[in-house]
Each structure stands twice: as structure tokens, then as C-alpha cells.
């Protein structure tokens, strides 16, 4: 694993590396407060990973919320005439953690690129997602998809709003049987079913997957979406960063908020995505903002299993000082600290404290090694 800074935790290492990466590409750090009026989250709760938000009433009687999301705060603070905002953040949000029923303080790192609606802006965001994964682990994969393509396939199948939501849920879980049942209920043609079947099944390199889709009859919107993916892929090839990309249309997000390219990132031996993002112009419109916008978030909590190693020791040196005077203890501790070791001093031997070396301190200041490596 690509951790290079000594004497730092894995999380601090990642934060330092990614801050340097994002600033190298002209992104500036965004700092957010911890509270927002609850109304904003209530109105856009479908955008959140969890509908449950921690709320409280402030001294003015307003219902406030501990922030469960960073992107919405950045969108809210964007002015309609801002032509470009390139921001990164290292923040904690408060919501129910994945796989849990308890609220947690979740650490995230991410970027938001607001104002860039062209291919380069898309490619740059995907490039930074790739470089983010690369900075964490050499074995990684970024799955890329396109909400416009998925929406066009659903439209070709004649799904109404209710069946579209059901189809989106089935696609997310790669439930081909449910998708085909919905298509049969909608009375779609065999041609449309073949397209739906391939949309739910493809998971391949971008060139191979695109070639397979282009062999099928596609409408103009589907073709435009595939062309966009291909252009982004070509730009990433120029940067030498296309080797870990895979096309997978089961990577989807809420269509009321996301449009265009979306993606998820994975690293070896972790079952869930550690990074997710995409284009969210529709969210901007919900806030009456005219700009295009792309971004992603890295979920540090998902990385804990990969990086956290059980600590064998609580401290390097444990000094048991007994009846020695405070001055004698202070001198002994200072002596051991000079070697750069961690030192813990206790009057008696505590239970369940692990130390590389245990010293007994005599009243005359002499240190005797009691045990250790």
C-alpha cells in the first residue's frame, strides 16, 4: 500500500496525499460549518444516503440539522453567476453509517467541480477519482456509467415513473429477472429487452463494452451518451490513466439529481465502494443554479478494514515508579523520551497495558528493565 509518511496514521497519510493532489490541479479547500437549517435536507432527502438526519432546535427556535452531506452545502453557497468553483474538502458528516443502524460521524474527502460542462472537466474529475484510488492502493478499479444512457434505455422500454424507480432499484442490484419482468409487464419489444438485458449484464473494459452496444440498434440519446463515455476514455488514455476503468451500467444514482457520467471506485479485498461520484446538474437546478457540476467523495470509513492493523503495544516504555519522588520520575521519563520513544509512567503496574519494555524505577533514580522485547 502506498503509504510513505512515517509516524502518521493511515488516515492522516491519505489526507496529506490527497490534499497535495487536489491542490496540484488547482482545487482549493472548502471548510463548512456543522449545522444547516433542516428544511434544506427535508426538501432534498432523496439525494441523501439516508433520510434520517440529526436535528435540534437552536436558541432562536429554528430546527437545525447536523450536516449529513457536503455537496448540498457547496451547491447552496454557489452563486448563480459563479463561472467556476473547484473545491476539495476534508470533512466529517453525521448520518447512519453503511451497514449500521447507529448514527456516526463519517469522515469524507472529496472534490466538487462547478461550472465546467465540457469533456475536459468530466475527464479531469474522473482522472482525480482514479488518482485518488491509486494513492490509496495499487489494486483498484473504477466502474463508470452514464445516467443519460440508462434513462434512454428505460424510456425505450416504456417504463412509467413507478416502474422506472423499480427498474432502477433492480438494475442497482443486478436483478435481471426483475428487470425482464418489468419489461414484460410494460409490453416492450424483444429488441428493447435485448438492450435492457445487455445494460444489466455488461461489465467490461470500455472499448469492449462500447463495441458490444454499438452493434445494437440505438437511438440518438443512447448514441450520444456512449460517444461521451468514449471521449472521456480517450482523454484519460492520453493521461495514461484508462487501464483501471470498466463500463458497468448497474452503477446508477437518483435520476432526479444525477445526469451524465457517474462512477464508483473499489480497492482490493473490500466488498463495498470506497468512492462514488458523477455529474449532478439536476441537483444544481433544484437549487436554481444554472451551472454544470461534477464531484466525488471518498469514504474513509470504508477503508478502515484495509488499513487498520491491530496495535501490539500501547506504548514503547512503561515506567513503574513506586515510591520514587515526582522529580525522579520526571527525569527518568525525560531520559527515555530523548530516544524518541513513547513513555507511560504509572505508580503500579496497570492491568491490560501492553508495552515493548517495562522499567522499574528505584527511589535513587536507577531504571531496571523488568521485562520486554
C-alpha positions, 0 to 999 in steps of 0.5 A, a space after each residue: 500500500 502506498 503509504 510513505 509518511 512515517 509516524 502518521 496514521 493511515 488516515 492522516 497519510 491519505 489526507 496529506 496525499 490527497 490534499 497535495 493532489 487536489 491542490 496540484 490541479 488547482 482545487 482549493 479547500 472548502 471548510 463548512 460549518 456543522 449545522 444547516 437549517 433542516 428544511 434544506 435536507 427535508 426538501 432534498 432527502 432523496 439525494 441523501 444516503 439516508 433520510 434520517 438526519 440529526 436535528 435540534 432546535 437552536 436558541 432562536 427556535 429554528 430546527 437545525 440539522 447536523 450536516 449529513 452531506 457536503 455537496 448540498 452545502 457547496 451547491 447552496 453557497 454557489 452563486 448563480 453567476 459563479 463561472 467556476 468553483 473547484 473545491 476539495 474538502 476534508 470533512 466529517 458528516 453525521 448520518 447512519 453509517 453503511 451497514 449500521 443502524 447507529 448514527 456516526 460521524 463519517 469522515 469524507 474527502 472529496 472534490 466538487 467541480 462547478 461550472 465546467 460542462 465540457 469533456 475536459 472537466 468530466 475527464 479531469 474529475 474522473 482522472 482525480 477519482 482514479 488518482 485518488 484510488 491509486 494513492 490509496 492502493 495499487 489494486 483498484 478499479 473504477 466502474 463508470 456509467 452514464 445516467 443519460 444512457 440508462 434513462 434512454 434505455 428505460 424510456 425505450 422500454 416504456 417504463 412509467 415513473 413507478 416502474 422506472 424507480 423499480 427498474 432502477 432499484 433492480 438494475 442497482 442490484 443486478 436483478 435481471 429477472 426483475 428487470 425482464 419482468 418489468 419489461 414484460 409487464 410494460 409490453 416492450 419489444 424483444 429488441 428493447 429487452 435485448 438492450 435492457 438485458 445487455 445494460 444489466 449484464 455488461 461489465 467490461 473494459 470500455 472499448 469492449 463494452 462500447 463495441 458490444 452496444 454499438 452493434 445494437 440498434 440505438 437511438 440518438 440519446 443512447 448514441 450520444 451518451 456512449 460517444 461521451 463515455 468514449 471521449 472521456 476514455 480517450 482523454 484519460 488514455 492520453 493521461 495514461 490513466 484508462 487501464 483501471 476503468 470498466 463500463 458497468 451500467 448497474 452503477 446508477 444514482 437518483 435520476 432526479 439529481 444525477 445526469 451524465 457520467 457517474 462512477 464508483 471506485 473499489 480497492 482490493 479485498 473490500 466488498 463495498 465502494 470506497 468512492 462514488 461520484 458523477 455529474 449532478 446538474 439536476 441537483 444544481 437546478 433544484 437549487 436554481 443554479 444554472 451551472 454544470 457540476 461534477 464531484 466525488 467523495 471518498 469514504 474513509 470509513 470504508 477503508 478502515 478494514 484495509 488499513 487498520 492493523 491491530 496495535 501490539 503495544 500501547 506504548 514503547 516504555 512503561 515506567 513503574 515508579 513506586 515510591 520514587 519522588 515526582 522529580 525522579 520520575 520526571 527525569 527518568 521519563 525525560 531520559 527515555 523520551 530523548 530516544 524518541 520513544 513513547 513513555 507511560 509512567 504509572 505508580 503500579 503496574 496497570 492491568 491490560 497495558 501492553 508495552 515493548 519494555 517495562 522499567 522499574 524505577 528505584 527511589 535513587 533514580 536507577 531504571 531496571 528493565 523488568 521485562 520486554 522485547 
